[in-house]
């Protein structure tokens, strides 16, 4: 099968379906350069329970079942430890290879400029936002202000 077809050939012959052809196209890609950190698939194929195969610069796929992972992560060494990032700075999950690739490029930029701080990418302390903790804080604030008990306080304490 020819990778490049003439306009007179059928449209279906023009499709890039060969894995080797995709690898050749990606071989000279900027994202293919060797650098610290890599993009990895989170999970396995839901049908065959095998790891997804990577086509570098393109994405992950189970070739047998044509399934792709729903989530990816960036795996990066940093000061002797391993950092795994599952979302970008704004908290968006890495649900596409291109989003993970953009994050990895941005991380390389930050490392090169000595501005990389992994705490900006890791989840913040979420326990302080649990409803019970926020309610305790609210009740404490009301007591400090000298407010009398409200019906909300009485209902909360009785449960």
C-alpha positions as CSV (number, residue, x, y, z in Angstrom):
1,X,0.0,0.0,0.0
2,X,1.4,3.4,-0.9
3,X,1.5,6.0,1.9
4,X,1.1,8.9,-0.5
5,X,-1.6,8.5,-3.1
6,X,-2.4,10.4,-6.2
7,X,-5.7,12.3,-6.4
8,X,-7.1,9.6,-8.8
9,X,-6.8,6.8,-6.2
10,X,-9.5,6.0,-3.8
11,X,-9.7,8.1,-0.6
12,X,-9.3,5.1,1.6
13,X,-5.8,4.4,0.1
14,X,-4.7,7.8,1.3
15,X,-5.1,7.0,5.0
16,X,-2.0,6.4,7.1
17,X,-2.7,3.1,8.7
18,X,0.8,1.5,9.0
19,X,2.5,1.8,12.3
20,X,5.9,2.1,10.7
21,X,4.7,5.0,8.6
22,X,3.5,6.8,11.7
23,X,6.9,6.2,13.4
24,X,8.7,7.6,10.3
25,X,6.6,10.7,10.3
26,X,7.3,11.3,14.0
27,X,11.0,10.5,13.9
28,X,12.0,14.0,13.2
29,X,9.4,15.6,15.4
30,X,10.6,18.1,18.0
31,X,8.8,16.1,20.7
32,X,10.9,13.0,19.8
33,X,14.1,14.6,21.1
34,X,15.5,12.8,24.1
35,X,15.0,14.8,27.2
36,X,14.2,14.4,30.9
37,X,10.7,13.2,31.6
38,X,8.3,11.2,29.7
39,X,4.6,10.9,29.0
40,X,3.0,7.7,30.3
41,X,-0.5,6.1,30.0
42,X,-2.5,5.7,33.2
43,X,-4.3,2.4,33.2
44,X,-4.6,-0.6,30.8
45,X,-6.7,-1.6,27.9
46,X,-10.2,-2.4,29.4
47,X,-10.6,-5.3,27.0
48,X,-7.4,-7.3,27.1
49,X,-6.0,-5.8,30.4
50,X,-2.6,-5.2,28.7
51,X,-0.5,-2.0,28.7
52,X,-1.1,0.6,26.0
53,X,1.5,0.8,23.4
54,X,3.1,4.2,22.7
55,X,3.6,5.8,19.3
56,X,6.1,8.5,20.4
57,X,4.9,12.0,19.4
58,X,1.4,10.7,18.6
59,X,-0.1,8.9,21.6
60,X,-0.9,5.6,23.3
61,X,-3.2,2.9,21.9
62,X,-4.0,-0.8,22.3
63,X,-3.4,-1.8,18.7
64,X,-5.4,-5.0,19.0
65,X,-8.6,-3.3,20.3
66,X,-8.1,0.3,19.1
67,X,-8.7,1.7,22.6
68,X,-6.8,4.7,24.0
69,X,-6.2,5.6,27.7
70,X,-8.6,8.2,29.2
71,X,-5.8,9.7,31.3
72,X,-2.1,10.3,30.9
73,X,0.6,11.5,33.2
74,X,4.1,13.1,33.0
75,X,6.8,11.2,34.8
76,X,9.8,13.3,35.5
77,X,13.0,13.0,37.6
78,X,13.6,15.9,40.0
79,X,16.4,16.3,42.5
80,X,16.8,12.5,43.0
81,X,13.1,11.7,43.2
82,X,10.4,10.9,40.8
83,X,7.5,13.3,40.2
84,X,4.3,12.1,38.5
85,X,2.0,14.9,37.4
86,X,-1.6,14.0,36.4
87,X,-2.8,17.6,35.7
88,X,-1.4,20.9,34.5
89,X,-1.1,24.1,36.6
90,X,-4.7,25.0,36.2
91,X,-5.9,21.6,37.4
92,X,-6.9,20.3,34.0
93,X,-6.4,16.5,33.8
94,X,-4.0,15.2,31.2
95,X,-6.7,13.6,29.0
96,X,-4.9,13.9,25.7
97,X,-1.3,13.3,24.5
98,X,-1.1,16.9,23.1
99,X,-2.0,18.3,26.6
100,X,0.6,16.1,28.3
101,X,3.2,17.1,25.6
102,X,2.5,20.8,26.2
103,X,2.9,20.3,30.0
104,X,6.2,18.5,29.4
105,X,7.5,21.3,27.2
106,X,6.5,23.8,29.8
107,X,8.3,21.9,32.5
108,X,11.4,21.8,30.4
109,X,11.2,25.5,30.0
110,X,10.8,26.1,33.7
111,X,13.7,23.7,34.6
112,X,15.9,25.5,32.0
113,X,15.0,28.9,33.6
114,X,15.4,27.6,37.2
115,X,11.7,28.4,38.0
116,X,10.4,24.9,38.3
117,X,8.6,24.2,41.6
118,X,6.7,20.9,41.8
119,X,4.4,22.1,44.5
120,X,2.6,24.3,41.9
121,X,1.5,21.1,40.1
122,X,0.8,18.8,43.0
123,X,-2.6,18.7,44.6
124,X,-3.0,21.1,47.5
125,X,-4.1,20.0,50.9
126,X,-7.7,19.1,50.2
127,X,-8.6,18.1,53.7
128,X,-9.1,21.7,54.8
129,X,-11.9,22.0,52.3
130,X,-14.0,19.1,53.6
131,X,-17.4,20.2,54.6
132,X,-17.0,19.2,58.2
133,X,-13.8,21.1,58.6
134,X,-15.2,24.2,56.9
135,X,-18.3,24.0,59.1
136,X,-16.1,23.8,62.3
137,X,-14.2,26.8,61.1
138,X,-17.4,28.7,60.4
139,X,-18.8,27.8,63.9
140,X,-15.6,28.9,65.5
141,X,-15.7,32.2,63.7
142,X,-19.3,32.8,64.8
143,X,-18.3,32.1,68.4
144,X,-15.4,34.5,68.2
145,X,-17.7,37.2,67.0
146,X,-20.0,36.7,70.0
147,X,-22.9,35.5,68.0
148,X,-25.5,33.4,69.7
149,X,-26.2,29.9,68.5
150,X,-28.0,29.7,65.3
151,X,-30.3,26.9,64.1
152,X,-27.5,25.7,61.8
153,X,-25.1,25.3,64.8
154,X,-27.7,23.4,66.8
155,X,-28.5,21.1,63.9
156,X,-24.8,20.4,63.2
157,X,-23.9,19.7,66.8
158,X,-26.9,17.3,67.2
159,X,-25.9,15.0,64.4
